[in-house]
Amino acid sequence: MLNAEGVGTEEFLEYKGKPLVRQGDDIFYGDLSDKYYVYMMIMSTKKSPKGDKEVPDTIMVQLLDSKSKKPEKQKITKGLSDALEFAEAWLRYNDK
């Protein structure tokens, strides 16, 4: 997943230049060949404002070390936009 086996990132949706992959309630952000990537788990959903779709509500966000797979940081957020902002900031400042 996420370029771990040589799959090009052009096949994935990107957010701020990094691959973003959703599989069920799991979202992976970043490249597994980098030092860190982010794992997000959708813990609850709610109806969209139009009431026609379920959208992520509560999301657990973890910054994972690519080698050990152990979480370096963890945060519970409300809404996908907050989760993505934390994820992007953690990768930007920890991947150096």
TORKOLLO-918919 format. One record per residue: x, y, z of N, C-alpha, C, O in turn; residue number from 1. Coordinates in steps of 0.001 Angstrom, whole numbers, always signed. Example, Ala and Ser with C-alpha at 12.3 -4.5 7.8 and 13.67 -1.06 7.14 Angstrom:
<nodes>
NODE / n.c1 / n.c2 / n.c3 / ca.c1 / ca.c2 / ca.c3 / c.c1 / c.c2 / c.c3 / o.c1 / o.c2 / o.c3 / n
NODE / +13190 / -5690 / +7800 / +12300 / -4500 / +7800 / +13200 / -3300 / +7800 / +14236 / -3319 / +8465 / 1
NODE / +12850 / -2250 / +7080 / +13670 / -1060 / +7140 / +12900 / +30 / +7870 / +13409 / +1138 / +8039 / 2
</nodes>
This chain:
<nodes>
NODE / n.c1 / n.c2 / n.c3 / ca.c1 / ca.c2 / ca.c3 / c.c1 / c.c2 / c.c3 / o.c1 / o.c2 / o.c3 / n
NODE / +826 / -1180 / +0 / +0 / +0 / +0 / +879 / +1255 / +0 / +2001 / +1241 / +506 / 1
NODE / +376 / +2286 / -547 / +1072 / +3582 / -542 / +2500 / +3522 / -1071 / +3420 / +4091 / -484 / 2
NODE / +2665 / +2839 / -2165 / +3966 / +2779 / -2791 / +4932 / +1842 / -2085 / +6129 / +1876 / -2372 / 3
NODE / +4450 / +1003 / -1168 / +5315 / +98 / -422 / +5942 / -953 / -1323 / +7027 / -1456 / -1032 / 4
NODE / +5269 / -1284 / -2407 / +5783 / -2319 / -3288 / +6020 / -1788 / -4693 / +5813 / -2493 / -5681 / 5
NODE / +6445 / -566 / -4766 / +6793 / +8 / -6051 / +5613 / +543 / -6859 / +5795 / +913 / -8019 / 6
NODE / +4439 / +595 / -6298 / +3288 / +1144 / -7003 / +3446 / +2657 / -7059 / +3716 / +3296 / -6043 / 7
NODE / +3281 / +3218 / -8226 / +3441 / +4654 / -8378 / +2344 / +5437 / -7681 / +1180 / +5038 / -7704 / 8
NODE / +2709 / +6543 / -7067 / +1733 / +7349 / -6334 / +736 / +8033 / -7260 / -290 / +8527 / -6793 / 9
NODE / +1012 / +8074 / -8565 / +71 / +8706 / -9480 / -1249 / +7934 / -9558 / -2228 / +8439 / -10108 / 10
NODE / -1282 / +6727 / -9017 / -2499 / +5924 / -9007 / -3404 / +6278 / -7827 / -4533 / +5792 / -7761 / 11
NODE / -2942 / +7103 / -6905 / -3685 / +7414 / -5702 / -4098 / +8876 / -5671 / -3467 / +9733 / -6290 / 12
NODE / -5163 / +9139 / -4943 / -5543 / +10505 / -4636 / -4416 / +11104 / -3807 / -3795 / +10399 / -3011 / 13
NODE / -4146 / +12377 / -3979 / -3106 / +13037 / -3188 / -3689 / +14204 / -2417 / -4635 / +14857 / -2859 / 14
NODE / -3102 / +14452 / -1254 / -3437 / +15623 / -451 / -2131 / +16317 / -130 / -1258 / +15748 / +526 / 15
NODE / -2001 / +17542 / -593 / -785 / +18345 / -404 / +473 / +17571 / -821 / +1495 / +17599 / -135 / 16
NODE / +371 / +16884 / -1957 / +1529 / +16229 / -2557 / +1867 / +14846 / -2027 / +2877 / +14271 / -2434 / 17
NODE / +1058 / +14294 / -1131 / +1324 / +12960 / -587 / +125 / +12056 / -856 / -1015 / +12522 / -871 / 18
NODE / +382 / +10742 / -1071 / -717 / +9823 / -1355 / -1693 / +9695 / -189 / -1302 / +9725 / +978 / 19
NODE / -2965 / +9552 / -531 / -4045 / +9413 / +435 / -4913 / +8244 / -24 / -5509 / +8292 / -1100 / 20
NODE / -4980 / +7192 / +798 / -5690 / +5973 / +424 / -6674 / +5606 / +1525 / -6318 / +5547 / +2702 / 21
NODE / -7921 / +5360 / +1122 / -8933 / +4920 / +2087 / -9335 / +3485 / +1767 / -9573 / +3121 / +615 / 22
NODE / -9401 / +2682 / +2836 / -9855 / +1308 / +2713 / -10827 / +1067 / +3869 / -10407 / +828 / +5001 / 23
NODE / -12122 / +1131 / +3578 / -13126 / +1010 / +4632 / -13030 / +2184 / +5589 / -13108 / +3338 / +5168 / 24
NODE / -12861 / +1898 / +6879 / -12727 / +2949 / +7893 / -11281 / +3336 / +8154 / -11013 / +4115 / +9069 / 25
NODE / -10346 / +2814 / +7376 / -8925 / +3118 / +7535 / -8471 / +4054 / +6419 / -8802 / +3855 / +5250 / 26
NODE / -7708 / +5075 / +6800 / -7141 / +6013 / +5836 / -5638 / +6077 / +6085 / -5195 / +6249 / +7221 / 27
NODE / -4861 / +5937 / +5018 / -3407 / +6032 / +5107 / -2964 / +7253 / +4321 / -3414 / +7479 / +3198 / 28
NODE / -2076 / +8038 / +4920 / -1607 / +9265 / +4294 / -91 / +9298 / +4362 / +493 / +9165 / +5438 / 29
NODE / +543 / +9475 / +3217 / +1994 / +9518 / +3149 / +2532 / +8339 / +2369 / +1773 / +7526 / +1843 / 30
NODE / +3822 / +8257 / +2301 / +4516 / +7219 / +1542 / +5234 / +6302 / +2522 / +5999 / +6777 / +3361 / 31
NODE / +5000 / +5000 / +2427 / +5617 / +4054 / +3353 / +7136 / +3999 / +3221 / +7813 / +3498 / +4119 / 32
NODE / +7676 / +4501 / +2128 / +9132 / +4515 / +1994 / +9755 / +5709 / +2715 / +10976 / +5768 / +2862 / 33
NODE / +8939 / +6655 / +3163 / +9428 / +7775 / +3975 / +9602 / +7314 / +5420 / +9178 / +6215 / +5779 / 34
NODE / +10224 / +8149 / +6245 / +10470 / +7797 / +7647 / +9173 / +7621 / +8430 / +9090 / +6752 / +9297 / 35
NODE / +8164 / +8433 / +8135 / +6879 / +8374 / +8831 / +5726 / +8382 / +7826 / +5862 / +8885 / +6711 / 36
NODE / +4605 / +7823 / +8237 / +3344 / +7967 / +7521 / +2238 / +8081 / +8567 / +2477 / +7856 / +9754 / 37
NODE / +1042 / +8427 / +8133 / -64 / +8636 / +9063 / -1156 / +7614 / +8801 / -1531 / +7349 / +7658 / 38
NODE / -1657 / +7047 / +9892 / -2801 / +6146 / +9858 / -3966 / +6849 / +10540 / -3812 / +7392 / +11634 / 39
NODE / -5125 / +6842 / +9899 / -6328 / +7434 / +10480 / -7426 / +6377 / +10503 / -7627 / +5660 / +9523 / 40
NODE / -8125 / +6287 / +11613 / -9234 / +5352 / +11728 / -10513 / +6148 / +11984 / -10595 / +6922 / +12938 / 41
NODE / -11502 / +5949 / +11122 / -12790 / +6597 / +11301 / -13522 / +5867 / +12416 / -13866 / +4693 / +12279 / 42
NODE / -13756 / +6565 / +13515 / -14383 / +5961 / +14685 / -15892 / +6152 / +14689 / -16615 / +5328 / +15247 / 43
NODE / -16377 / +7227 / +14075 / -17820 / +7441 / +13961 / -18094 / +8282 / +12725 / -17215 / +8984 / +12224 / 44
NODE / -19330 / +8197 / +12240 / -19762 / +8975 / +11086 / -21036 / +9733 / +11453 / -21664 / +9474 / +12480 / 45
NODE / -21398 / +10678 / +10582 / -22647 / +11413 / +10748 / -23211 / +11678 / +9362 / -22512 / +11522 / +8361 / 46
NODE / -24454 / +12071 / +9304 / -25090 / +12408 / +8028 / -24510 / +13713 / +7491 / -24229 / +14636 / +8255 / 47
NODE / -24336 / +13783 / +6191 / -23877 / +15016 / +5556 / -24945 / +16097 / +5737 / -26091 / +15781 / +6056 / 48
NODE / -24585 / +17363 / +5537 / -25575 / +18433 / +5690 / -26827 / +18234 / +4834 / -27921 / +18635 / +5230 / 49
NODE / -26669 / +17619 / +3669 / -27831 / +17339 / +2819 / -28568 / +16084 / +3279 / -29690 / +15825 / +2844 / 50
NODE / -27934 / +15303 / +4163 / -28564 / +14102 / +4689 / -28547 / +12911 / +3769 / -29213 / +11911 / +4036 / 51
NODE / -27781 / +13000 / +2664 / -27784 / +11913 / +1702 / -26600 / +10959 / +1819 / -26602 / +9902 / +1187 / 52
NODE / -25586 / +11308 / +2617 / -24391 / +10472 / +2747 / -23914 / +10450 / +4193 / -24223 / +11346 / +4978 / 53
NODE / -23157 / +9410 / +4531 / -22457 / +9346 / +5813 / -21053 / +9927 / +5603 / -20367 / +9561 / +4649 / 54
NODE / -20633 / +10820 / +6482 / -19297 / +11417 / +6391 / -18549 / +11166 / +7699 / -19169 / +11066 / +8758 / 55
NODE / -17216 / +11063 / +7631 / -16437 / +10835 / +8856 / -16654 / +11953 / +9872 / -16698 / +13130 / +9515 / 56
NODE / -16790 / +11571 / +11141 / -16998 / +12543 / +12212 / -15827 / +12503 / +13188 / -15033 / +13442 / +13224 / 57
NODE / -15702 / +11440 / +13978 / -14604 / +11298 / +14923 / -13528 / +10413 / +14293 / -13806 / +9307 / +13827 / 58
NODE / -12293 / +10925 / +14291 / -11194 / +10217 / +13630 / -9981 / +10167 / +14553 / -9567 / +11188 / +15103 / 59
NODE / -9413 / +8973 / +14718 / -8156 / +8812 / +15440 / -7031 / +8955 / +14419 / -7047 / +8306 / +13374 / 60
NODE / -6060 / +9802 / +14726 / -4931 / +10063 / +13836 / -3654 / +9622 / +14543 / -3410 / +10014 / +15684 / 61
NODE / -2836 / +8804 / +13871 / -1560 / +8358 / +14450 / -429 / +8600 / +13464 / -553 / +8293 / +12279 / 62
NODE / +668 / +9148 / +13957 / +1904 / +9256 / +13194 / +2694 / +7979 / +13468 / +3068 / +7717 / +14611 / 63
NODE / +2950 / +7183 / +12430 / +3629 / +5901 / +12606 / +5024 / +5926 / +12019 / +5249 / +6493 / +10949 / 64
NODE / +5959 / +5311 / +12723 / +7308 / +5095 / +12226 / +7230 / +3978 / +11183 / +6686 / +2911 / +11469 / 65
NODE / +7758 / +4201 / +9995 / +7652 / +3219 / +8912 / +8351 / +1903 / +9207 / +7929 / +854 / +8720 / 66
NODE / +9407 / +1946 / +9996 / +10145 / +711 / +10292 / +9494 / -86 / +11413 / +9257 / -1284 / +11262 / 67
NODE / +9208 / +551 / +12516 / +8677 / -171 / +13684 / +7154 / -286 / +13670 / +6594 / -1134 / +14365 / 68
NODE / +6483 / +550 / +12894 / +5018 / +617 / +12850 / +4405 / +1066 / +14180 / +3199 / +935 / +14387 / 69
NODE / +5238 / +1595 / +15076 / +4748 / +2063 / +16377 / +4333 / +3530 / +16263 / +4986 / +4318 / +15580 / 70
NODE / +3227 / +3889 / +16949 / +2794 / +5290 / +16902 / +3733 / +6215 / +17673 / +4100 / +5940 / +18816 / 71
NODE / +4110 / +7308 / +17032 / +4932 / +8338 / +17669 / +4035 / +9399 / +18309 / +4363 / +9965 / +19352 / 72
NODE / +2891 / +9655 / +17657 / +1930 / +10645 / +18149 / +527 / +10123 / +17871 / +320 / +9331 / +16952 / 73
NODE / -438 / +10577 / +18678 / -1823 / +10191 / +18469 / -2738 / +11342 / +18866 / -2460 / +12075 / +19815 / 74
NODE / -3832 / +11487 / +18126 / -4799 / +12559 / +18381 / -6173 / +12090 / +17921 / -6293 / +11419 / +16896 / 75
NODE / -7205 / +12441 / +18677 / -8582 / +12200 / +18267 / -9133 / +13535 / +17770 / -9044 / +14537 / +18480 / 76
NODE / -9699 / +13566 / +16565 / -10190 / +14807 / +15981 / -11665 / +14687 / +15621 / -12217 / +13591 / +15527 / 77
NODE / -12278 / +15830 / +15425 / -13638 / +15915 / +14912 / -13550 / +16395 / +13466 / -13112 / +17516 / +13205 / 78
NODE / -13957 / +15562 / +12545 / -13985 / +15941 / +11140 / -12730 / +15565 / +10385 / -11626 / +15573 / +10931 / 79
NODE / -12918 / +15238 / +9122 / -11813 / +14818 / +8269 / -10839 / +15952 / +7985 / -9636 / +15714 / +7876 / 80
NODE / -11333 / +17177 / +7864 / -10418 / +18288 / +7564 / -9423 / +18511 / +8698 / -8248 / +18760 / +8432 / 81
NODE / -9856 / +18431 / +9950 / -8926 / +18561 / +11079 / -7924 / +17412 / +11094 / -6736 / +17623 / +11335 / 82
NODE / -8400 / +16203 / +10838 / -7515 / +15036 / +10820 / -6435 / +15192 / +9751 / -5266 / +14901 / +10004 / 83
NODE / -6814 / +15645 / +8574 / -5843 / +15829 / +7493 / -4856 / +16946 / +7801 / -3686 / +16844 / +7435 / 84
NODE / -5295 / +17996 / +8457 / -4380 / +19082 / +8811 / -3338 / +18609 / +9826 / -2159 / +18934 / +9692 / 85
NODE / -3761 / +17841 / +10846 / -2797 / +17275 / +11796 / -1830 / +16349 / +11063 / -618 / +16424 / +11264 / 86
NODE / -2362 / +15486 / +10224 / -1531 / +14523 / +9502 / -482 / +15227 / +8654 / +693 / +14862 / +8683 / 87
NODE / -903 / +16225 / +7907 / +19 / +16948 / +7033 / +1092 / +17678 / +7838 / +2264 / +17665 / +7462 / 88
NODE / +704 / +18305 / +8928 / +1669 / +19027 / +9772 / +2665 / +18054 / +10395 / +3865 / +18328 / +10413 / 89
NODE / +2187 / +16930 / +10904 / +3110 / +15943 / +11514 / +4119 / +15438 / +10495 / +5305 / +15321 / +10803 / 90
NODE / +3659 / +15137 / +9284 / +4602 / +14658 / +8265 / +5588 / +15747 / +7867 / +6775 / +15477 / +7682 / 91
NODE / +5106 / +16956 / +7738 / +5971 / +18064 / +7330 / +7089 / +18303 / +8344 / +8237 / +18527 / +7958 / 92
NODE / +6762 / +18256 / +9638 / +7754 / +18596 / +10661 / +8528 / +17407 / +11207 / +9548 / +17600 / +11869 / 93
NODE / +8080 / +16191 / +10954 / +8773 / +15021 / +11492 / +9541 / +14226 / +10440 / +10302 / +13322 / +10786 / 94
NODE / +9356 / +14546 / +9175 / +9999 / +13784 / +8120 / +11363 / +14342 / +7734 / +11928 / +13955 / +6711 / 95
NODE / +11886 / +15236 / +8538 / +13167 / +15884 / +8197 / +14337 / +15162 / +8791 / +15480 / +15575 / +8600 / 96
</nodes>
